[in-house]
């Protein structure tokens, strides 16, 4: 429950951070100003110091909150299950077999019918040879 609430807060915070960063005015120049594309004063190289307006403060706070929520969620997701060793499962004793009862079995047990001893196989002997006179 707490995990879902933190996840929703993270998504909302990401939208606030996105809006705060995109609405800020750029300082202009960028990397081209560093290599002589514009004046090479210290203000251009290091950026001019500006007073922290609402959007700057909102981006810093929402960025910090985003990192904190992401860290807490990563801790919460890793603690949900404890690792188990394969060896722990291998040495467990098997459960004792339940006593088999004939009254509750699904397949009725029947005794095998009594059989008689099979007769000895008849051997076929050739008839005695008759002598010719």
C-alpha positions as CSV (number, residue, x, y, z in Angstrom):
1,X,0.0,0.0,0.0
2,X,2.8,2.4,1.0
3,X,4.8,1.4,-2.1
4,X,1.9,2.4,-4.4
5,X,1.5,5.7,-2.7
6,X,5.2,6.5,-3.0
7,X,5.1,5.4,-6.7
8,X,2.2,7.8,-7.4
9,X,4.1,10.6,-5.6
10,X,7.1,9.9,-7.8
11,X,5.1,10.1,-11.0
12,X,3.5,13.4,-9.9
13,X,6.9,14.8,-8.9
14,X,8.3,13.9,-12.3
15,X,5.6,15.9,-14.0
16,X,6.3,18.9,-11.7
17,X,10.0,18.6,-12.4
18,X,9.5,18.4,-16.1
19,X,7.2,21.4,-16.2
20,X,9.6,23.5,-13.9
21,X,12.6,22.7,-16.1
22,X,10.8,23.4,-19.4
23,X,9.3,26.6,-18.3
24,X,12.6,28.2,-17.2
25,X,14.2,30.7,-19.5
26,X,17.5,29.6,-21.0
27,X,20.8,31.5,-20.3
28,X,21.6,31.7,-23.9
29,X,24.8,31.1,-25.7
30,X,25.4,27.6,-24.4
31,X,28.6,25.8,-25.5
32,X,29.2,28.2,-28.4
33,X,29.6,31.1,-26.1
34,X,32.4,29.4,-24.3
35,X,34.6,29.1,-27.4
36,X,34.3,32.7,-28.5
37,X,30.9,32.7,-30.2
38,X,30.0,35.6,-28.0
39,X,31.9,37.7,-25.5
40,X,34.3,35.7,-23.5
41,X,33.7,37.4,-20.1
42,X,33.5,35.4,-16.9
43,X,29.7,35.9,-16.9
44,X,29.4,34.0,-20.2
45,X,31.8,31.2,-19.2
46,X,30.4,30.5,-15.8
47,X,26.9,31.8,-16.3
48,X,25.5,34.9,-14.7
49,X,24.4,34.7,-11.1
50,X,20.7,35.2,-11.0
51,X,18.3,35.4,-8.1
52,X,16.5,32.2,-7.4
53,X,13.0,32.6,-8.7
54,X,10.1,30.3,-8.2
55,X,10.9,28.0,-11.1
56,X,14.5,27.6,-10.1
57,X,13.5,26.7,-6.5
58,X,10.8,24.4,-7.7
59,X,13.1,22.5,-10.0
60,X,15.7,22.0,-7.2
61,X,13.1,20.9,-4.7
62,X,11.3,18.6,-7.1
63,X,14.7,17.1,-8.3
64,X,15.7,16.4,-4.7
65,X,12.3,14.9,-3.9
66,X,12.5,12.8,-7.0
67,X,15.9,11.3,-6.0
68,X,14.7,10.7,-2.4
69,X,11.5,8.9,-3.6
70,X,13.4,6.9,-6.1
71,X,15.9,5.8,-3.4
72,X,13.2,4.8,-1.0
73,X,11.3,2.9,-3.6
74,X,14.4,1.0,-4.6
75,X,15.0,0.0,-1.0
76,X,11.3,-1.0,-0.6
77,X,11.4,-3.2,-3.7
78,X,14.6,-5.0,-2.8
79,X,13.3,-5.9,0.7
80,X,10.1,-7.6,-0.5
81,X,11.6,-11.0,-0.8
82,X,14.5,-12.7,1.0
83,X,16.9,-14.7,-1.0
84,X,16.8,-18.5,-0.5
85,X,19.5,-20.9,-1.1
86,X,19.0,-24.0,-3.3
87,X,20.8,-26.0,-0.6
88,X,18.3,-25.2,2.0
89,X,15.5,-26.7,-0.1
90,X,17.6,-29.8,-1.0
91,X,18.0,-31.0,2.6
92,X,14.5,-30.7,3.8
93,X,12.9,-33.9,5.0
94,X,10.1,-35.2,2.8
95,X,6.6,-35.2,4.4
96,X,5.5,-38.4,6.0
97,X,3.2,-40.5,3.8
98,X,-0.4,-40.5,4.8
99,X,-1.9,-43.8,5.9
100,X,-3.7,-45.4,3.0
101,X,-7.2,-46.4,3.7
102,X,-9.3,-48.5,1.4
103,X,-12.6,-46.9,2.4
104,X,-11.6,-43.4,1.2
105,X,-9.7,-44.3,-1.9
106,X,-10.9,-43.0,-5.1
107,X,-10.2,-46.2,-7.0
108,X,-11.8,-49.2,-5.4
109,X,-9.3,-51.9,-4.7
110,X,-10.2,-55.4,-5.6
111,X,-8.5,-58.6,-4.9
112,X,-7.1,-60.5,-7.8
113,X,-9.1,-63.6,-8.9
114,X,-7.8,-66.9,-7.8
115,X,-6.0,-68.6,-10.7
116,X,-5.3,-72.3,-11.1
117,X,-1.9,-73.6,-11.9
118,X,-1.5,-73.6,-15.7
119,X,-1.4,-77.0,-17.2
120,X,1.8,-78.3,-18.4
121,X,2.1,-77.5,-22.1
122,X,1.3,-80.4,-24.2
123,X,4.2,-81.7,-26.1
124,X,3.5,-83.0,-29.5
125,X,5.4,-86.2,-30.1
126,X,5.5,-87.6,-33.5
127,X,3.6,-90.8,-34.0
128,X,5.7,-94.0,-34.0
129,X,7.1,-94.8,-37.3
130,X,5.5,-97.8,-39.0
131,X,7.7,-100.5,-40.5
132,X,7.0,-101.4,-44.0
133,X,6.9,-105.3,-44.8
